[in-house]
Each structure stands twice: as C-alpha cells, then as structure tokens.
Amino acid sequence: MAVGLGPLPTLHPVPGFELGISSAGIKRPGRKDVVVMRCAEGSSVAGVFTLNAFCAAPVILAKQRVNGPVRYLLTNTGNANAGTGEPGLANAARTCSKLAELTGVDADAVLPYSTGVIGEPLPVEKIEGALQAALDDLSVDNWAAAATGIMTTDTLPKGASRQFQIDGVTVTVTGISKGAGMIRPNMATMLGYIATDAKVSQSVLQDLIRDGANKSFNRITIDGDTSTNDCCMLIATGQANLPEVTEAKGPLFDALKTAVFEVCMEVAQAIVRDGEGATKFVTVEVNGGGNHQECLDVGYAVAHSPLIKTALFASDPNWGRILAAVGRAGVPDLDVSKIDVFLGSVCIASKGCRATTYTEEQGSAVMAEAEITIRIELGRGDCSETIWTTDLSHEYVKINAEYRT
Amino acid sequence: MAVGLGPLPTLHPVPGFELGISSAGIKRPGRKDVVVMRCAEGSSVAGVFTLNAFCAAPVILAKQRVNGPVRYLLTNTGNANAGTGEPGLANAARTCSKLAELTGVDADAVLPYSTGVIGEPLPVEKIEGALQAALDDLSVDNWAAAATGIMTTDTLPKGASRQFQIDGVTVTVTGISKGAGMIRPNMATMLGYIATDAKVSQSVLQDLIRDGANKSFNRITIDGDTSTNDCCMLIATGQANLPEVTEAKGPLFDALKTAVFEVCMEVAQAIVRDGEGATKFVTVEVNGGGNHQECLDVGYAVAHSPLIKTALFASDPNWGRILAAVGRAGVPDLDVSKIDVFLGSVCIASKGCRATTYTEEQGSAVMAEAEITIRIELGRGDCSETIWTTDLSHEYVKINAEYRT
C-alpha cells in the first residue's frame, strides 16, 4: 500500500562503511533480522535518540557510547528490548561484547539498536549466533540488503543517496531507514543510518544530524505514537581525500549539509509513504503562525485527527473536520476570521468559513489524488512548519489489531 | 455496538421543564431532528461550552444569552452550523426569533443548539417549519423522545435520572446527552441537557455544571477531536417547594450536587459506551502523579494512542504499547523505574518493566472483557485522574469514512 514509494534508488557505497546481514530467526526462521555495520577506524559518529522516557535498553547504551570511538553498529529486528529494565541493559551489553570479542575491538566501540515487540526478553543467544555470518557478509555494497534487513512492518525498504564533487573529489552521502508504525519521532526516527565518506568533526556532525533530523524525521507522524527505540545515526568515515570539516561553514560544509538534509528528508518521507495501511501521503503546511510552536500545534492537531485521517482515506473533502482540528489546537487567542484553508491549490475556507468560490467537485478532485497537501494560513505572523502524515484506513486497524498474532 | 448501554432508564419528569420533538427533514425526511425545551418562568439556566476556537454559531449565541432570562432551548441535528461565519450567526438568530414570535417571548430568551455536519448552511426554512409541531408536542413526559431526537451517529439514546427527598419534598434531576464521534469535550460535551426542579441561583448553578462537567464530560474521549458544538446545559425550574439554593453548602446543595454529578457521569459515560465503533469501554486511571495535569497528560496519551486502541479492539494485552505511551506523555523527569501498570487487577509492569508474576494468559483474560481498566501508578505524588475511552475498530474507520455518503 506504499504511496509513491518505488524500488530503492541507487545507493552509492560509502568508502569506509561496510554492512553485513544475517538471520538469527528472532521472529521467523530464515528472516534476515541482524545487521552489522562497520565504520573505518577514525570515523566520527553522531546520533539523535528518542525522547520517550521509556527508552529502550539499546538506546540507553548507544547514547552512552556514541561519543567515544565507534567501530560497529549492531541492529536486530523482531524484538525492541524496551520495557525490559536492568536485564534488558545487560542483554544489550552482552550482544555488543560478543561482537567486540569476535572483532577484537573494545565493547564500548559497539553500539546496539533494536526494533520490534516491546517488553519481551531479547533472545541473546540467537543474536550472538548470527554475528559471525553478518561479519562474513560485510561489504560496502550491502546498503540495499541492509535496508531490507532492518524492516519490521515496513512493506518496502527505504534509502536515499547523494553525491557531490568538491575540489575534484567525489563525496557520498547514503542513508537508510525503517519504520511504518509507532511513528511520531521526537528527536529521531525509528531507525535511520546515514553515512558519508567526508571527514567531519564530532561536534559538527552532531549538529548536522540534530538539525537534519529536526527538519525531516521530527516532522513526520503516522499515529502520534513516539517509539521507545527511535535512533538516527550519522557516520562520517573520513575516507574522502578532503580536509576535515570542523566548522559549520564553507563550501564543503554547505554541500554536505544539503546532501545530508536531502537524504534525511527522502528516507523520512519514505517512512510516511510506507505508513501502516497508508493509501495517501499527506503534507500539512501551516503558514502565518506567530511562532513555530503554534504552527506545529496546528499541524499535529490536523495530522493526528482520526476524523481527518478517515476522511482522507475515504477521499472525502470533509473540510469542516480540518477547521475543527485547527480550532482545538490550543493556539491562544486564535482569530478564526483570519484563517484560510487550502486543499491542494483549492481554497476551501476563507476568513474562517466556506469559501464562496469553493465547490464540492473541486475538493473531491484533490482528495482523489494519492498525494495531498493541506495548507493552513493562520494570518498571525511569519512562521511556517510542515508535517507529513498518512490517512487512517481499515488496513491500519487490521495491521495493529493483528500485530502479535 | 454500544458497550454495556441498555435501554433508557426511567427518566423522571422535572416539573417546569417540557420537551417537544418534531421533524424538519434536515438530513432525512421524517427523521425527528428538532427538539424544543421550555423552561418555566423564573428558571435559572447555566451552561458550559466548547473551547474550540472555531466554535459554532449557535454556541456563540447561546453563550451570549445564557445569563439573561431563558425560556426556550432549540436544538437541531443534521447540521452543526459551524464554520459558517456571519451568515451562520444570522441563521441561528433567525430560528430563535421565529420560535420567540410563535411563543411571545423575547428572542434573547431562546438559546440555539446544533449538531451534525460542519460547514453547510443551516436549512432555516425547514427548521422554522417544524417549530409549531414541536411546540404542540411539549410535555414534561418527553425526555425519552428528546433523547432520541438529539441523536446523530449515536446508536442508542442516553439519559439518567435521580430523585431525592429533603424536608418531605421530592427533588428530581434528569439529564440526556448525545454524541459518539468528535468526542474529546473541553468544558462540555457534544450536547447535554440536565434539569432539576430545585430552585438554584444562577451563580451556584453555573458552578455546579462547571464542576460536574469537569469530572465527567471533560474526562471522556473517543477520538481526541474536540467538537465545535459542545454544550452542556443545567436548568433549575424552581418548581419544587423548597427554598432557593444560593450558596454551595447545606444538605439540599449537597444532595443536589450528588444527583447532578451522578447524572453528568452516567450520561457522559453513556457517550463513551456508544462511541463510534466501540467494542470496549475503557477506564484509564492514573494515580501517584505530582500534579493533576501530568495525570491527565499520561491518561490522554494512553486514551488517544491508536496502537493501544487497536490492541484493545483485538483483545491483545500488548502492554508494551502502554509503557510507550506513558513514556511519551511529556511528564518532566519521569522516573520509569517507579512506574507500575495494571490491567484490571493484574500487575503487568512493575518498576518500569514486565512484572515477574505476569503471564500472557492473565493479560488475555482481562482484555477479553468488554469493560477494561488500565491503571497506571506513577509513584511521584498523590494526584489522580480518571479518563474514559473506547477502542479503535474497523467499524470506527467505516463510520467515519462513510459519514457523508
């Protein structure tokens, strides 16, 4: 049911960043569910992590270790290792230690990532048993296989890649992500990994992924449910023959920022396009806000409204539900007589009530599309925010009612 | 699909309060869609109204007029007269003026209420044409018919009634409500009307309905969508032969308060029981909060989570989703290691992770019930809040995708 999401684009290899995939049979025998990523020595690694207070054991460990030298990222699907307390932390550490033992690095140089069912004990032995096969599989050409290996309820793998030249040197930025449900990232998405061969200092890298995630992963929502396991990582291997980026300026930084942001946006939007049961890809654009927060409040009120989401599913231009959501968003002293609402390019509400030019046929034509933009003009100031979301379909209920069966 | 909601209980007539029902054919020919209520001269009337900034024209008018002498309440279904701007206000005023003309009262003594589709022009002539028939139908015995006459997507009428004796005099409190979708009342419910024959000063009456609504209507949610048309009215006709209640104390006030709160709670919970597509009636109890707001934040995060609601529909004790919702509720410095979660009387999570005593069979047994309590102990303080909600079923999507077809 993915909306406007085709096969993976070409994912250029990133020198110094290898990926290996294997099967631990965590949820189903034979399913590829373990991904190991190796960063060349000297790589910088930065990440953003869920703000859910019940953050998963691997998130706690990865946050602790991200500032030290990082050599391996270890991901499993089928089990989130969240809500598992101290034993969960010990289990996450055990899988990292096993990988460290097999590769001769410090245990602290291995960062764990898990996704899947919350609250079940991590099947440590199964994962440990799959590590050598993943190591044997390591290759810079495995991005597509890794994109598939990190999937859970995703129906399609998600990836994006950019290259640019600077001083005659080609720089690559490639990223993959996963996620289709429990998606309302807050500081990161379910799981995202982006690597570049540029050399970038850790502090600049951290700013890059924070800002990049903020404009992309942190602006998507499927069901409003912020996951316990969200992580998005940015790795710079430094293998490109260029000077280190140590400041947020200059042509190399600018080109890198553009590439990182574009990759972030493409893989973040891919998560929405593949949202559970999605039949529509919906852009909610809020302009004319007095500040960014009120734009976000309005945008999320619209993006999370089950009434609007079911109307989108039905291709029904029931625009009254949009007005109602804007009105309940909690914006102080909202003057509804200044608000215009557009469906695509059609003005449906002007100055707070039905536009005189609006016809049901116009609204129906826009709603029949698979990609729909809802634009809300608040008329209060100059701030704007954009959020991407899906509709709410029968399939969504089916997927989530049957998730554990 | 209503959960634990049977036929209407006995709704005792309230001396001095008559109800009349007729058909204007607003949405379907022959459907009872107009209800007129007459308050005896000298009645006090108080109300609480939606906080949605896009509040409907009738809400604006009713708020203006509620403090003057009130003689008639005029309700129509099938059209919300919301998002209709100045013409909507003029239309609401016109229907009131017509009723005033027919009955010889001031237009300001008529308060309008509308519910139905947002954004369509009110069919004024149809409503005006149905007023005389409603007036001819006025009777103190028409509560049940009125409860049916105000329904929209409701599958059952909702009402409750209490009587008590004081100084040998019987006092009656009777109320009705409607609503099944766009239910997350903020200061009131979709539509609620409660009347008593006690004599109560306007200021005491206003406090009674504000506090009563706050503990009942303002603690229910079906889809998180606060309506544009929420109103809850409390009418005191003063026909009981007792002194006027002018202070919030004394045996009469106490008995009246209990009766009003019980009626509020019963008809508010009836709205949840009849929630769109509901197969479960869910109580979310949050205890041990540091303040009331954080209890509400946690309660609504759980009550609005589509993942939890679909798990409830599937009778799947997927308790990890509950932890995830608690963790993303935005409670500052939440120490998850102090949190216990119960499904019914079964402890599913203790100190932030799966309880050692918990078995999937225990969880499944609770989830198989039609009425389920989720209890969350935050371990931060002494505050508690309770919210009532429903599950999210295939039927919910069907109802709201097909609402206008």
Interface residues (C-beta under 8 A of the other chain):
Chain A: L51 N52 A53 F54 C55 A80 A82 G83 T84 G85 P87 G88 V117 I118 G119 E120 G181 M182 R184 N186 D223 G224 D225 T226 S227 T228 H304 S305 P306 L307 T310 A311 F313 A314 D316 N318 W319 G320 R321 L323 A324 A325 V326 G327 R328 V331 L334 V336 S337 A349 K351 G352 C353 R354 L392 S393 H394 Y396 V397 K398 N400 A401 E402 Y403 R404 T405
Chain B: L51 N52 A53 F54 C55 A80 A82 G83 T84 G85 P87 G88 V117 I118 G119 G181 M182 R184 N186 D223 G224 D225 T226 S227 T228 H304 S305 P306 L307 T310 A311 F313 A314 D316 N318 W319 G320 R321 L323 A324 A325 V326 G327 R328 V331 L334 V336 S337 A349 K351 G352 C353 R354 L392 S393 H394 Y396 V397 K398 N400 A401 E402 Y403 R404 T405
